[in-house]
């Protein structure tokens, strides 16, 4: 039986397989995105490759771990409280909905006691959580977030739910070969979406200046990372999308079209992407924008 074991992990947008001794000591890892097996000094190359053999796909390179770049060192030096990379899509909405659900759950527990009392339709505790419009917004942000995370194999780096001064947030920031994009999420849920710059109307709701808000988010992001940032409006599950006056400066995409960004490039090199990502994931970069 091999003395090595293989453990899959995913973190910071990377899929890796770690090879370790039975006591937990790591001796190598396989980065599936780059196709590289990094073998630590003293580890047996042939034994490592034998342990990884069932998992290797395509051509792989084998060698010692690469020397960290300045961007890598910047990321490693971040305090966990200042690192925005772990943020989930809709991070703030998760917290808000959890706070909303807590008293409802407590009320339901109290009403199930021996007193025989129950919540009435007029009580705020009676309204089901799924009726809160923020849930639809959260689901839309998770949909867009998942699609953007899927670009990481094409060299993109993605951050979600970036907090700004004044309680505002940038839904998603995508940094890749095609540049830096500030992505605003718009849930549509099979309704007609009409775009008449700067207003966007979803269904029968009143028009709202979503394009202006998208531009504003891109401007603030540009100041934070000291680079050109383009605004994107990602419309999730529209029944119909009509652009009466399509803006030249805001890219409007259905959530299903976000994958097309993987084929675009020619703006940023890999080193530039990593440097901008290191800046953007630091909470301090956003304090004065």
Backbone as CSV, one residue per row, in Angstrom:
resi,resn,N_x,N_y,N_z,CA_x,CA_y,CA_z,C_x,C_y,C_z
1,UNK,0.840,-1.195,0.000,0.000,0.000,0.000,0.876,1.246,0.000
2,UNK,0.540,2.217,-0.806,1.336,3.428,-0.904,1.336,4.184,0.414
3,UNK,2.464,4.779,0.739,2.544,5.585,1.956,2.010,6.994,1.728
4,UNK,1.572,7.283,0.503,1.069,8.613,0.160,-0.453,8.583,0.002
5,UNK,-1.078,9.686,0.336,-2.507,9.830,0.102,-2.766,11.136,-0.632
6,UNK,-3.839,11.165,-1.424,-4.186,12.319,-2.256,-5.486,12.925,-1.732
7,UNK,-5.468,14.249,-1.507,-6.635,14.954,-0.969,-6.999,16.114,-1.880
8,UNK,-8.223,16.153,-2.427,-8.643,17.287,-3.264,-9.047,18.483,-2.402
9,UNK,-8.716,19.690,-2.849,-9.131,20.916,-2.177,-9.456,21.956,-3.242
10,UNK,-10.290,22.923,-2.842,-10.569,24.066,-3.704,-10.532,25.307,-2.850
11,UNK,-9.767,26.298,-3.285,-9.676,27.553,-2.553,-9.078,28.637,-3.411
12,UNK,-9.598,29.891,-3.225,-9.104,31.053,-3.964,-9.148,30.798,-5.471
13,UNK,-10.211,30.081,-5.892,-10.411,29.882,-7.319,-9.539,28.816,-7.944
14,UNK,-8.887,27.956,-7.135,-8.003,26.945,-7.703,-8.401,25.563,-7.221
15,UNK,-8.363,24.600,-8.161,-8.570,23.194,-7.827,-7.209,22.531,-7.709
16,UNK,-6.941,21.956,-6.549,-5.655,21.300,-6.339,-5.846,19.935,-5.695
17,UNK,-4.903,19.051,-5.968,-4.817,17.762,-5.299,-3.511,17.753,-4.510
18,UNK,-3.619,17.628,-3.202,-2.429,17.613,-2.351,-2.020,16.175,-2.054
19,UNK,-0.728,15.933,-2.157,-0.171,14.619,-1.866,0.561,14.717,-0.529
20,UNK,0.198,13.846,0.400,0.796,13.933,1.738,1.146,12.550,2.272
21,UNK,2.040,12.546,3.241,2.366,11.318,3.950,1.217,10.963,4.885
22,UNK,1.276,9.779,5.444,0.214,9.332,6.331,0.095,10.201,7.576
23,UNK,1.191,10.897,7.965,1.128,11.763,9.140,0.624,13.163,8.795
24,UNK,0.234,13.383,7.519,-0.311,14.667,7.114,0.688,15.616,6.493
25,UNK,1.967,15.257,6.446,2.983,16.131,5.869,2.830,16.201,4.351
26,UNK,2.658,17.414,3.808,2.497,17.595,2.373,3.842,17.453,1.668
27,UNK,3.860,16.672,0.598,5.096,16.475,-0.159,4.973,16.973,-1.593
28,UNK,3.729,17.213,-2.074,3.543,17.677,-3.460,2.091,18.108,-3.636
29,UNK,1.851,18.807,-4.715,0.466,19.121,-5.087,0.362,19.259,-6.596
30,UNK,-0.839,18.971,-7.078,-1.147,19.042,-8.510,-2.163,20.155,-8.718
31,UNK,-1.750,21.199,-9.448,-2.633,22.318,-9.779,-3.329,21.988,-11.090
32,UNK,-4.628,21.673,-11.018,-5.359,21.214,-12.197,-5.519,22.308,-13.244
33,UNK,-5.569,23.582,-12.809,-5.747,24.668,-13.760,-4.515,24.881,-14.629
34,UNK,-3.336,24.747,-14.028,-2.105,24.999,-14.771,-1.458,23.715,-15.292
35,UNK,-1.955,22.555,-14.825,-1.365,21.296,-15.266,0.037,21.076,-14.734
36,UNK,0.324,21.589,-13.540,1.671,21.473,-12.971,1.647,20.678,-11.669
37,UNK,2.604,19.770,-11.537,2.817,19.032,-10.303,4.043,19.621,-9.616
38,UNK,3.835,20.201,-8.455,4.939,20.790,-7.689,5.379,19.798,-6.625
39,UNK,6.650,19.407,-6.691,7.186,18.392,-5.780,8.187,19.054,-4.850
40,UNK,7.970,18.906,-3.555,8.867,19.515,-2.572,10.179,18.743,-2.495
41,UNK,11.209,19.448,-2.059,12.534,18.851,-1.950,12.492,17.659,-0.996
42,UNK,13.109,16.559,-1.418,13.159,15.366,-0.584,12.058,14.369,-0.881
43,UNK,11.036,14.790,-1.616,9.947,13.877,-1.962,10.330,13.044,-3.183
44,UNK,9.821,11.848,-3.248,10.119,10.979,-4.376,9.242,11.302,-5.570
45,UNK,9.852,11.779,-6.647,9.092,12.191,-7.834,8.258,11.046,-8.392
46,UNK,8.874,9.883,-8.561,8.167,8.757,-9.163,7.007,8.304,-8.281
47,UNK,7.220,8.308,-6.965,6.162,7.879,-6.046,4.997,8.875,-6.063
48,UNK,5.312,10.171,-6.145,4.273,11.195,-6.212,3.439,11.030,-7.486
49,UNK,4.120,10.843,-8.622,3.409,10.691,-9.888,2.570,9.417,-9.901
50,UNK,3.049,8.382,-9.238,2.287,7.137,-9.162,1.002,7.352,-8.362
51,UNK,1.096,8.121,-7.269,-0.092,8.386,-6.449,-1.098,9.252,-7.188
52,UNK,-0.597,10.172,-8.012,-1.471,11.095,-8.734,-1.973,10.537,-10.064
53,UNK,-1.410,9.433,-10.504,-1.701,8.909,-11.844,-3.199,8.830,-12.168
54,UNK,-4.057,8.378,-11.243,-5.490,8.287,-11.604,-6.158,9.647,-11.839
55,UNK,-5.500,10.727,-11.424,-6.121,12.047,-11.473,-5.537,12.961,-12.543
56,UNK,-4.395,12.602,-13.098,-3.734,13.467,-14.063,-4.456,13.419,-15.406
57,UNK,-4.637,14.606,-16.001,-5.271,14.688,-17.322,-4.422,15.555,-18.240
58,UNK,-4.269,15.127,-19.473,-3.501,15.905,-20.434,-2.021,15.941,-20.082
59,UNK,-1.320,16.883,-20.684,0.111,17.037,-20.425,0.321,17.788,-19.113
60,UNK,1.264,17.336,-18.330,1.592,17.992,-17.067,3.087,18.273,-17.019
61,UNK,3.430,19.304,-16.291,4.840,19.599,-16.018,5.108,19.270,-14.557
62,UNK,6.326,18.814,-14.299,6.704,18.394,-12.953,7.978,19.119,-12.555
63,UNK,8.006,19.636,-11.351,9.192,20.335,-10.882,8.986,20.892,-9.497
64,UNK,9.950,21.636,-8.993,9.796,22.252,-7.671,8.766,23.370,-7.720
65,UNK,8.200,23.773,-6.587,7.246,24.890,-6.575,7.881,26.143,-7.154
66,UNK,7.089,26.909,-7.902,7.627,28.126,-8.507,7.893,29.177,-7.431
67,UNK,8.782,30.091,-7.740,9.115,31.169,-6.809,7.944,32.146,-6.740
68,UNK,7.472,32.524,-5.544,6.326,33.443,-5.439,6.619,34.785,-6.102
69,UNK,5.606,35.321,-6.771,5.716,36.656,-7.362,5.401,37.700,-6.298
70,UNK,5.715,38.985,-6.567,5.314,40.030,-5.611,3.822,40.014,-5.305
71,UNK,2.987,39.697,-6.295,1.541,39.630,-6.052,1.206,38.496,-5.079
72,UNK,1.906,37.343,-5.220,1.684,36.236,-4.291,2.023,36.645,-2.868
73,UNK,3.157,37.349,-2.717,3.587,37.761,-1.388,2.621,38.768,-0.784
74,UNK,2.077,39.652,-1.622,1.091,40.610,-1.134,-0.144,39.891,-0.597
75,UNK,-0.594,38.866,-1.312,-1.774,38.138,-0.874,-1.511,37.400,0.431
76,UNK,-0.325,36.813,0.540,0.001,36.071,1.754,0.106,36.969,2.971
77,UNK,0.415,38.260,2.756,0.594,39.165,3.875,-0.718,39.754,4.377
78,UNK,-1.824,39.518,3.681,-3.102,40.085,4.089,-3.624,39.423,5.358
79,UNK,-4.124,40.258,6.276,-4.822,39.726,7.438,-6.158,39.156,6.967
80,UNK,-6.611,38.040,7.537,-7.882,37.458,7.086,-9.058,38.428,7.107
81,UNK,-9.078,39.357,8.057,-10.182,40.324,8.122,-10.145,41.327,6.970
82,UNK,-8.987,41.466,6.327,-8.832,42.437,5.238,-8.902,41.795,3.859
83,UNK,-9.022,40.472,3.815,-9.013,39.751,2.543,-10.440,39.550,2.053
84,UNK,-10.755,40.121,0.890,-12.106,40.025,0.335,-12.313,38.774,-0.509
85,UNK,-11.244,38.025,-0.772,-11.358,36.857,-1.644,-12.368,35.813,-1.147
86,UNK,-12.500,35.585,0.165,-13.462,34.563,0.608,-14.926,34.986,0.490
87,UNK,-15.214,36.253,0.179,-16.606,36.699,0.105,-17.410,35.876,-0.889
88,UNK,-18.582,35.448,-0.476,-19.499,34.735,-1.369,-20.292,35.744,-2.194
89,UNK,-20.830,35.328,-3.341,-21.770,36.201,-4.045,-22.938,36.561,-3.131
90,UNK,-23.249,37.855,-3.041,-24.336,38.282,-2.176,-24.032,38.141,-0.703
91,UNK,-22.778,38.312,-0.331,-22.363,38.108,1.065,-23.217,38.914,2.044
92,UNK,-23.448,40.192,1.752,-24.238,41.037,2.650,-25.684,40.560,2.737
93,UNK,-26.232,40.065,1.623,-27.612,39.593,1.626,-27.760,38.328,2.462
94,UNK,-26.736,37.488,2.469,-26.764,36.305,3.330,-26.985,36.723,4.781
95,UNK,-26.232,37.734,5.218,-26.336,38.190,6.603,-27.698,38.825,6.876
96,UNK,-28.171,39.649,5.945,-29.454,40.324,6.146,-30.604,39.324,6.245
97,UNK,-30.607,38.336,5.369,-31.686,37.360,5.372,-31.606,36.435,6.579
98,UNK,-30.385,36.171,7.051,-30.239,35.358,8.255,-30.819,36.087,9.456
99,UNK,-30.582,37.402,9.542,-31.132,38.191,10.639,-32.653,38.247,10.551
100,UNK,-33.188,38.332,9.334,-34.640,38.364,9.146,-35.264,37.047,9.549
101,UNK,-34.594,35.951,9.242,-35.159,34.631,9.481,-35.088,34.227,10.947
102,UNK,-34.126,34.789,11.696,-33.946,34.381,13.089,-35.182,34.643,13.949
103,UNK,-35.732,35.886,13.963,-36.922,36.094,14.793,-38.134,35.317,14.298
104,UNK,-38.257,35.088,12.977,-39.374,34.310,12.450,-39.304,32.882,12.950
105,UNK,-38.075,32.329,12.949,-37.910,30.955,13.428,-38.205,30.858,14.914
106,UNK,-37.729,31.878,15.664,-37.982,31.886,17.104,-39.474,32.011,17.385
107,UNK,-40.165,32.845,16.627,-41.599,33.009,16.813,-42.362,31.742,16.506
108,UNK,-41.939,31.043,15.472,-42.594,29.789,15.116,-42.407,28.759,16.218
109,UNK,-41.195,28.773,16.828,-40.934,27.825,17.915,-41.809,28.133,19.116
110,UNK,-41.976,29.430,19.429,-42.814,29.803,20.569,-44.274,29.444,20.324
111,UNK,-44.735,29.655,19.074,-46.147,29.405,18.772,-46.485,27.925,18.745
112,UNK,-45.476,27.058,18.724,-45.733,25.617,18.690,-45.808,25.018,20.083
113,UNK,-45.782,25.891,21.115,-45.848,25.410,22.496,-47.247,24.988,22.875
114,UNK,-47.437,24.731,24.184,-48.710,24.200,24.662,-49.793,25.257,24.763
115,UNK,-49.442,26.550,24.571,-50.444,27.592,24.711,-51.462,27.570,23.592
116,UNK,-51.127,26.916,22.477,-52.067,26.818,21.369,-52.100,28.048,20.507
117,UNK,-51.265,29.072,20.786,-51.246,30.284,19.984,-50.530,30.025,18.680
118,UNK,-50.840,30.833,17.666,-50.182,30.697,16.365,-50.083,32.053,15.733
119,UNK,-49.139,32.204,14.788,-48.960,33.465,14.100,-50.104,33.676,13.129
120,UNK,-50.579,34.875,13.021,-51.651,35.198,12.101,-51.078,35.791,10.834
121,UNK,-51.864,35.822,9.730,-51.373,36.397,8.482,-50.980,37.850,8.617
122,UNK,-51.500,38.550,9.631,-51.144,39.956,9.791,-49.828,40.141,10.529
123,UNK,-49.298,39.063,11.095,-48.046,39.155,11.845,-46.865,39.116,10.907
124,UNK,-45.810,39.921,11.197,-44.617,39.883,10.341,-43.909,38.544,10.391
125,UNK,-44.173,37.769,11.465,-43.533,36.461,11.554,-44.210,35.444,10.633
126,UNK,-45.412,35.766,10.214,-46.144,34.807,9.380,-45.640,34.784,7.950
127,UNK,-45.109,35.911,7.452,-44.728,35.988,6.047,-43.558,35.069,5.746
128,UNK,-43.712,34.154,4.817,-42.621,33.229,4.495,-41.372,33.977,4.033
129,UNK,-40.220,33.387,4.379,-38.942,34.027,4.036,-38.783,34.174,2.534
130,UNK,-39.323,33.209,1.775,-39.082,33.231,0.329,-39.792,34.393,-0.352
131,UNK,-40.700,35.096,0.352,-41.387,36.214,-0.279,-40.561,37.499,-0.232
132,UNK,-39.508,37.519,0.539,-38.677,38.713,0.618,-37.957,38.915,-0.715
133,UNK,-38.047,40.094,-1.324,-37.413,40.305,-2.644,-35.904,40.147,-2.609
134,UNK,-35.318,40.271,-1.428,-33.864,40.112,-1.342,-33.429,38.679,-1.626
135,UNK,-34.331,37.720,-1.446,-33.959,36.349,-1.778,-33.757,36.188,-3.279
136,UNK,-34.653,36.811,-4.070,-34.488,36.755,-5.525,-33.192,37.426,-5.944
137,UNK,-32.861,38.525,-5.275,-31.602,39.208,-5.582,-30.406,38.331,-5.230
138,UNK,-30.494,37.646,-4.093,-29.407,36.762,-3.690,-29.232,35.622,-4.683
139,UNK,-30.330,35.012,-5.106,-30.235,33.922,-6.072,-29.625,34.395,-7.388
140,UNK,-29.980,35.622,-7.800,-29.410,36.171,-9.031,-27.908,36.398,-8.873
141,UNK,-27.499,36.925,-7.728,-26.069,37.157,-7.514,-25.298,35.843,-7.458
142,UNK,-25.903,34.824,-6.889,-25.235,33.524,-6.856,-25.121,32.941,-8.265
143,UNK,-26.143,33.145,-9.078,-26.090,32.655,-10.461,-24.967,33.334,-11.233
144,UNK,-24.917,34.666,-11.148,-23.867,35.408,-11.846,-22.502,35.062,-11.273
145,UNK,-22.422,34.961,-9.944,-21.152,34.613,-9.316,-20.617,33.280,-9.786
146,UNK,-21.491,32.280,-9.878,-21.058,30.963,-10.342,-20.555,31.013,-11.783
147,UNK,-21.233,31.780,-12.621,-20.821,31.863,-14.018,-19.484,32.603,-14.146
148,UNK,-19.289,33.624,-13.346,-18.012,34.339,-13.383,-16.885,33.475,-12.823
149,UNK,-17.161,32.748,-11.757,-16.139,31.847,-11.216,-15.714,30.813,-12.250
150,UNK,-16.625,30.470,-13.156,-16.292,29.519,-14.205,-15.268,30.034,-15.196
151,UNK,-14.993,31.341,-15.165,-14.005,31.929,-16.067,-12.580,31.762,-15.555
152,UNK,-12.425,31.311,-14.325,-11.087,31.272,-13.734,-10.154,30.329,-14.477
153,UNK,-10.712,29.308,-15.104,-9.875,28.423,-15.903,-9.302,29.100,-17.138
154,UNK,-9.911,30.234,-17.538,-9.417,31.006,-18.686,-8.549,32.174,-18.244
155,UNK,-8.094,32.146,-17.001,-7.158,33.159,-16.538,-7.784,34.343,-15.830
156,UNK,-9.057,34.264,-15.469,-9.732,35.357,-14.781,-9.635,35.189,-13.272
157,UNK,-9.699,36.314,-12.569,-9.782,36.329,-11.110,-11.041,37.104,-10.742
158,UNK,-11.815,36.603,-9.802,-13.131,37.178,-9.516,-13.285,37.419,-8.024
159,UNK,-13.850,38.577,-7.685,-14.211,38.918,-6.309,-15.704,39.205,-6.264
160,UNK,-16.312,38.950,-5.108,-17.746,39.147,-4.967,-18.051,40.063,-3.776
161,UNK,-19.156,40.780,-3.886,-19.714,41.551,-2.778,-18.646,42.411,-2.103
162,UNK,-18.090,43.343,-2.868,-17.037,44.217,-2.363,-17.676,45.400,-1.624
163,UNK,-17.390,45.578,-0.335,-17.997,46.678,0.418,-17.331,48.013,0.094
164,UNK,-18.156,49.044,-0.057,-17.674,50.394,-0.321,-18.103,51.319,0.816
165,UNK,-17.430,52.442,0.987,-17.881,53.408,1.990,-19.317,53.850,1.704
166,UNK,-20.084,54.012,2.777,-21.461,54.447,2.598,-22.442,53.315,2.394
167,UNK,-22.087,52.099,2.739,-22.955,50.926,2.683,-23.216,50.426,1.264
168,UNK,-22.591,51.015,0.244,-22.750,50.513,-1.129,-21.848,49.290,-1.323
169,UNK,-22.133,48.540,-2.385,-21.329,47.364,-2.698,-21.209,47.198,-4.203
170,UNK,-20.116,46.596,-4.617,-19.961,46.153,-5.999,-20.276,44.663,-6.011
171,UNK,-21.256,44.272,-6.811,-21.704,42.876,-6.793,-20.572,41.916,-7.130
172,UNK,-19.846,42.206,-8.227,-18.764,41.320,-8.668,-17.696,42.163,-9.368
173,UNK,-16.452,41.790,-9.177,-15.344,42.406,-9.915,-14.586,41.282,-10.598
174,UNK,-14.514,41.331,-11.918,-13.831,40.299,-12.702,-12.604,40.903,-13.367
175,UNK,-11.449,40.268,-13.151,-10.183,40.756,-13.696,-9.602,39.649,-14.567
176,UNK,-9.417,39.948,-15.850,-8.940,38.896,-16.733,-8.298,39.436,-17.989
177,UNK,-8.028,38.566,-18.948,-7.360,38.987,-20.186,-8.089,40.106,-20.927
178,UNK,-9.411,40.217,-20.760,-10.179,41.260,-21.451,-10.271,42.548,-20.649
179,UNK,-9.614,42.606,-19.475,-9.622,43.825,-18.674,-10.301,43.631,-17.333
180,UNK,-10.709,44.743,-16.721,-11.347,44.720,-15.409,-12.809,45.128,-15.587
181,UNK,-13.716,44.323,-15.054,-15.146,44.547,-15.216,-15.824,44.641,-13.856
182,UNK,-16.625,45.682,-13.667,-17.479,45.798,-12.484,-18.875,45.342,-12.905
183,UNK,-19.333,44.250,-12.335,-20.561,43.600,-12.800,-21.690,43.859,-11.806
184,UNK,-22.748,44.463,-12.302,-23.954,44.676,-11.513,-24.987,43.624,-11.905
185,UNK,-25.612,43.001,-10.915,-26.573,41.934,-11.154,-27.997,42.486,-11.144
186,UNK,-28.796,42.054,-12.120,-30.193,42.467,-12.197,-31.077,41.233,-12.339
187,UNK,-31.825,40.849,-11.301,-32.724,39.698,-11.420,-33.948,40.037,-12.260
188,UNK,-34.298,39.156,-13.180,-35.454,39.402,-14.048,-36.534,38.330,-13.896
189,UNK,-36.138,37.083,-13.680,-37.082,35.988,-13.428,-38.178,35.904,-14.492
190,UNK,-37.750,35.754,-15.724,-38.644,35.524,-16.871,-39.481,36.743,-17.261
191,UNK,-39.168,37.895,-16.708,-39.928,39.095,-17.070,-39.220,39.868,-18.185
192,UNK,-39.972,40.723,-18.841,-39.419,41.558,-19.905,-38.561,42.656,-19.289
193,UNK,-37.389,42.867,-19.879,-36.470,43.911,-19.422,-36.295,44.919,-20.555
194,UNK,-36.619,46.162,-20.269,-36.463,47.230,-21.248,-35.372,48.197,-20.834
195,UNK,-34.445,48.475,-21.743,-33.310,49.358,-21.461,-33.478,50.647,-22.253
196,UNK,-33.536,51.755,-21.546,-33.620,53.078,-22.167,-32.694,53.988,-21.367
197,UNK,-31.438,53.988,-21.750,-30.357,54.631,-20.995,-30.769,56.005,-20.425
198,UNK,-30.591,56.190,-19.078,-29.933,55.315,-18.096,-30.890,54.395,-17.346
199,UNK,-32.160,54.362,-17.758,-33.168,53.618,-17.017,-33.301,52.186,-17.541
200,UNK,-33.647,51.304,-16.611,-33.936,49.912,-16.947,-35.228,49.529,-16.233
201,UNK,-36.134,48.949,-16.982,-37.418,48.541,-16.400,-37.543,47.034,-16.471
202,UNK,-37.923,46.430,-15.336,-38.117,44.985,-15.258,-39.596,44.709,-15.027
203,UNK,-40.218,44.062,-15.990,-41.630,43.772,-15.864,-42.448,45.046,-15.759
204,UNK,-43.342,45.090,-14.779,-44.196,46.251,-14.578,-43.676,47.190,-13.496
205,UNK,-42.509,46.881,-12.978,-41.926,47.735,-11.934,-41.535,49.090,-12.516
206,UNK,-41.394,50.072,-11.639,-40.969,51.399,-12.079,-39.539,51.338,-12.601
207,UNK,-39.222,52.084,-13.656,-37.835,52.100,-14.164,-36.867,52.594,-13.089
208,UNK,-35.670,52.051,-13.112,-34.622,52.443,-12.159,-33.329,52.688,-12.930
209,UNK,-32.484,53.599,-12.433,-31.248,53.951,-13.167,-30.124,52.941,-12.977
210,UNK,-30.367,51.696,-13.368,-29.352,50.658,-13.166,-28.074,50.941,-13.953
211,UNK,-28.180,51.547,-15.119,-26.973,51.833,-15.899,-26.136,52.909,-15.226
212,UNK,-26.786,53.885,-14.631,-26.049,54.917,-13.893,-25.345,54.308,-12.695
213,UNK,-26.036,53.399,-12.008,-25.416,52.742,-10.855,-24.251,51.864,-11.302
214,UNK,-24.379,51.203,-12.442,-23.290,50.365,-12.953,-22.073,51.218,-13.294
215,UNK,-22.316,52.375,-13.911,-21.205,53.284,-14.244,-20.521,53.785,-12.969
216,UNK,-21.338,54.126,-11.969,-20.784,54.629,-10.721,-19.911,53.580,-10.039
217,UNK,-20.360,52.336,-10.054,-19.561,51.264,-9.460,-18.232,51.105,-10.186
218,UNK,-18.248,51.187,-11.515,-17.012,51.059,-12.291,-16.063,52.216,-12.003
219,UNK,-16.597,53.421,-11.834,-15.761,54.571,-11.518,-15.064,54.390,-10.170
220,UNK,-15.807,53.937,-9.197,-15.214,53.744,-7.871,-14.186,52.611,-7.885
221,UNK,-14.474,51.559,-8.632,-13.512,50.463,-8.746,-12.244,50.915,-9.441
222,UNK,-12.387,51.777,-10.435,-11.225,52.293,-11.159,-10.293,53.034,-10.219
223,UNK,-10.864,53.813,-9.303,-10.028,54.539,-8.343,-9.360,53.586,-7.355
224,UNK,-10.057,52.515,-7.009,-9.509,51.579,-6.019,-8.323,50.800,-6.564
225,UNK,-8.399,50.354,-7.816,-7.342,49.498,-8.358,-6.393,50.251,-9.293
226,UNK,-6.674,51.562,-9.494,-5.829,52.397,-10.362,-5.708,51.796,-11.760
227,UNK,-6.853,51.452,-12.333,-6.884,50.883,-13.689,-8.249,51.178,-14.300
228,UNK,-8.319,51.036,-15.610,-9.583,51.240,-16.304,-10.529,50.088,-15.982
229,UNK,-11.722,50.425,-15.517,-12.724,49.416,-15.179,-13.983,49.705,-15.982
230,UNK,-14.491,48.699,-16.666,-15.678,48.867,-17.501,-16.907,48.282,-16.803
231,UNK,-18.038,48.983,-16.906,-19.259,48.487,-16.254,-19.968,47.427,-17.088
232,UNK,-20.542,46.456,-16.394,-21.333,45.397,-17.022,-22.631,45.245,-16.235
233,UNK,-23.739,45.140,-16.952,-25.021,44.824,-16.328,-25.385,43.398,-16.729
234,UNK,-25.420,42.510,-15.744,-25.736,41.102,-15.997,-27.202,40.861,-15.649
235,UNK,-28.010,40.574,-16.648,-29.447,40.376,-16.469,-29.711,38.874,-16.337
236,UNK,-30.297,38.488,-15.205,-30.466,37.067,-14.899,-31.857,36.591,-15.292
237,UNK,-31.896,35.636,-16.199,-33.115,34.961,-16.658,-34.190,35.929,-17.154
238,UNK,-33.847,36.814,-18.085,-34.904,37.679,-18.628,-35.811,36.898,-19.567
239,UNK,-37.112,37.205,-19.519,-38.009,36.611,-20.495,-37.791,37.223,-21.863
240,UNK,-37.435,38.507,-21.856,-37.156,39.238,-23.085,-36.296,40.429,-22.725
241,UNK,-35.321,40.748,-23.570,-34.414,41.851,-23.300,-34.434,42.794,-24.489
242,UNK,-34.975,43.993,-24.277,-35.077,45.003,-25.330,-34.235,46.217,-24.965
243,UNK,-33.303,46.573,-25.827,-32.464,47.755,-25.611,-32.940,48.856,-26.551
244,UNK,-33.755,49.771,-26.032,-34.284,50.858,-26.850,-33.186,51.849,-27.208
245,UNK,-32.312,52.095,-26.248,-31.150,52.949,-26.520,-29.956,52.312,-25.819
246,UNK,-29.284,51.427,-26.528,-28.185,50.664,-25.944,-26.984,51.566,-25.692
247,UNK,-26.469,51.593,-24.470,-25.312,52.431,-24.170,-24.036,51.857,-24.775
248,UNK,-23.145,52.743,-25.182,-21.882,52.286,-25.767,-20.866,51.901,-24.706
249,UNK,-21.035,52.452,-23.501,-20.006,52.258,-22.475,-20.360,51.175,-21.461
250,UNK,-21.580,50.655,-21.474,-21.976,49.612,-20.534,-22.314,48.352,-21.319
251,UNK,-21.629,47.267,-21.015,-21.925,45.994,-21.672,-23.117,45.349,-20.956
252,UNK,-24.164,45.030,-21.704,-25.349,44.388,-21.141,-25.373,42.947,-21.617
253,UNK,-25.343,42.025,-20.655,-25.283,40.596,-20.976,-26.321,39.824,-20.188
254,UNK,-26.908,38.821,-20.822,-27.679,37.839,-20.072,-26.702,36.996,-19.259
255,UNK,-27.177,36.418,-18.171,-26.269,35.604,-17.346,-25.684,34.449,-18.153
256,UNK,-26.431,33.927,-19.126,-25.932,32.818,-19.937,-24.852,33.239,-20.919
257,UNK,-24.674,34.543,-21.103,-23.680,35.045,-22.042,-22.346,35.382,-21.376
258,UNK,-22.294,35.285,-20.061,-21.062,35.653,-19.356,-19.895,34.738,-19.716
259,UNK,-20.192,33.497,-20.058,-19.123,32.565,-20.429,-18.370,33.029,-21.664
260,UNK,-18.999,33.871,-22.498,-18.333,34.350,-23.710,-17.137,35.241,-23.401
261,UNK,-17.050,35.747,-22.179,-15.913,36.584,-21.799,-14.607,35.794,-21.835
262,UNK,-14.708,34.470,-21.721,-13.502,33.634,-21.720,-12.751,33.715,-23.040
263,UNK,-13.457,34.053,-24.118,-12.808,34.100,-25.432,-12.197,35.462,-25.742
264,UNK,-12.385,36.425,-24.856,-11.865,37.772,-25.090,-10.510,37.948,-24.417
265,UNK,-9.684,38.786,-25.012,-8.363,39.024,-24.421,-7.698,40.230,-25.050
266,UNK,-6.383,40.259,-24.911,-5.609,41.314,-25.537,-5.475,42.585,-24.730
267,UNK,-5.928,42.568,-23.470,-5.846,43.780,-22.651,-4.835,43.620,-21.520
268,UNK,-4.958,42.547,-20.748,-4.087,42.349,-19.589,-3.285,41.053,-19.720
269,UNK,-2.035,41.114,-19.291,-1.187,39.937,-19.225,-1.391,39.242,-17.871
270,UNK,-1.005,37.965,-17.762,-1.207,37.253,-16.498,-0.607,37.962,-15.286
271,UNK,0.582,38.538,-15.441,1.200,39.235,-14.304,0.387,40.461,-13.900
272,UNK,-0.176,41.155,-14.893,-1.019,42.321,-14.588,-2.294,41.890,-13.870
273,UNK,-2.868,40.787,-14.294,-4.088,40.280,-13.673,-3.838,39.959,-12.205
274,UNK,-2.735,39.279,-11.932,-2.430,38.907,-10.557,-2.162,40.134,-9.694
275,UNK,-1.466,41.118,-10.255,-1.169,42.336,-9.490,-2.447,43.099,-9.156
276,UNK,-3.340,43.250,-10.134,-4.604,43.950,-9.895,-5.487,43.176,-8.922
277,UNK,-5.464,41.872,-9.026,-6.252,41.045,-8.115,-5.753,41.198,-6.676
278,UNK,-4.437,41.235,-6.513,-3.873,41.406,-5.172,-4.299,42.747,-4.573
279,UNK,-4.353,43.780,-5.402,-4.802,45.095,-4.921,-6.285,45.077,-4.582
280,UNK,-7.083,44.475,-5.465,-8.536,44.513,-5.307,-9.016,43.702,-4.119
281,UNK,-8.327,42.642,-3.768,-8.811,41.799,-2.676,-8.482,42.378,-1.302
282,UNK,-7.683,43.431,-1.267,-7.339,44.079,-0.007,-8.428,45.095,0.355
283,UNK,-9.081,44.906,1.457,-10.172,45.782,1.884,-9.749,47.244,1.952
284,UNK,-8.487,47.505,2.296,-8.018,48.885,2.430,-8.024,49.643,1.104
285,UNK,-7.980,48.906,-0.010,-7.975,49.566,-1.313,-9.284,50.301,-1.586
286,UNK,-10.346,49.929,-0.872,-11.687,50.450,-1.155,-12.176,51.472,-0.140
287,UNK,-11.335,51.835,0.803,-11.796,52.690,1.892,-12.029,54.138,1.482
288,UNK,-11.419,54.604,0.415,-11.515,56.027,0.063,-11.992,56.238,-1.382
289,UNK,-12.884,55.378,-1.846,-13.353,55.524,-3.232,-14.790,56.033,-3.268
